[in-house]
């Protein structure tokens, strides 16, 4: 029987959580410590995952849209790296252009113009209406 | 009645009326976009409410919720693409109606059915919540512990998909809910020395990652083109006398289904709409018309959907226990605004509770008033290509997460959760149980530990009250029914295998 390795991945996560929880306080039955609840949860995750890994048949995962996945993840990563370094407007435009790369259309001049207009709108809403202290530009 | 009038005066305040209008409008606009559901819409707009008064903020988010649920039906009817999961069933007859040239009638009936279902749901909410609050006053740690475990099991077993996968997702969510400083013994759990994790993970980035980012990655399609052919005039929207007659009882029966399933944990609007549709098909004198454009197939599920949306607030407001992921977000929103939902909410914050109930009704009237003239606008929304929408949505998610604490750490949490959720969804793991586990986890642990202190370490104390015993029996019943179904499936598969072998011989 083909195995579903996603179960094994979750079992490893559960085992890691169990291992780290061993360092928390156990307490007593009358004064349960901070270790008990995460230990119960992580043990349940490990047991169910291992059972399913061994006994459940493998189900075909949905196909990956690798380009969409990479462009969306990269777009957010760029936002994290740049927003405080260069300000909101250039970050929004760059993140949107990277995200746009997740599909096949390539009308970049039009999209960059659209992203510029959108970035100004986002800055106006979040800075003025919602008082978010985030500068439009910041020199590195 | 006096309480309701207080609520009505709160709901009629200018800022609350505007918030309700904005919520309904934005919710419908976002709900119309296929693949972006109420949960993503609420997560996206939650940061916008931080600057508002708590009542105004919650009124707006509630408007977003039922606006998105309503808006989802537009894409179901016109494109055969459900905007929200609970609108999926509307595709079955709504889209064939549109193909027959009756798109306007289907959209109009959706609006009316949503209004009828929502109004009946609000009546049930107003009557049921005070009654449950009275019972809830008697709840202690033992009862809360039993009820939250019941919720976990219900979410894992009823919500479709593989119960084992759902159980694991609930437990993973609960584990994420333990991150941070323990209030009892001061231990830092899973914070790995990072000061960003000492307060635990925030709800908004987790919800946005689970439902926003992962959904966007899954929805990007190459060469996607949508061209709406439908021109909808007011005249073309009016149903005939026969269509009104055929829709009347289905709407009421749909509302009853919504009112029953709305408050139950793990079911919510999706289950209510499916059962309302199945029930109508069974009762109909023309079952063969279902799936080919029967108006009952639109009226009943849409009424059930909105009734369930309203009654889902019953356990949320009366006990502080969410039955659906959307309600989990609403609880998070209440807590962010410094309001603790539960039995004391009605007595401590009557203007908020009854203001919310009154605003629900006003919001349903607004849905009716703005959506009939704006159907053309929603149709034109569907013409905006997704390739232009999704980069903008990613930015709103990022800025929304960032705005929580003006920190990129929350955006990083959103990214990690979103990427993990995408991977898990590809393998059939649903994100909704994880979110419910995450939100309920602190409450479950706290009540467990309090119960053990009160019982002086006696485990039997957890089964010491009639309410907890009944709840544990219901939980056990659910687990046994899953095991029984699993066993039946195995036996059926084995007997099928035996039959195939005999035939081959």
Interface residues (C-beta under 8 A of the other chain):
Chain A: X4 X6 X10 X13 X14 X17 X20 X21 X24 X25 X27 X28 X29 X30 X31 X32 X33 X34 X35 X37 X38 X41 X42 X44 X45 X48 X49 X51 X52 X56 X59 X61 X62 X64 X65 X68 X69 X72 X73 X75 X76 X77 X79 X80 X83 X84 X88 X92 X95 X96 X97 X99 X100 X102 X103 X104 X105 X111 X114 X115 X118 X119 X122 X126 X129 X130 X131 X132 X133 X134
Chain B: X47 X48 X50 X51 X162 X164 X165 X167 X168 X171 X172 X174 X175 X178 X182 X184 X185 X187 X189 X190 X213 X216 X217 X218 X220 X221 X222 X223 X224 X387 X388 X390 X391 X392 X394 X395 X396 X398 X399 X402 X403 X406 X408 X411 X412 X414 X415 X418 X419 X422 X423 X424 X425 X426 X427 X428 X429 X444 X445 X448 X449 X452 X453 X456 X457 X458 X459
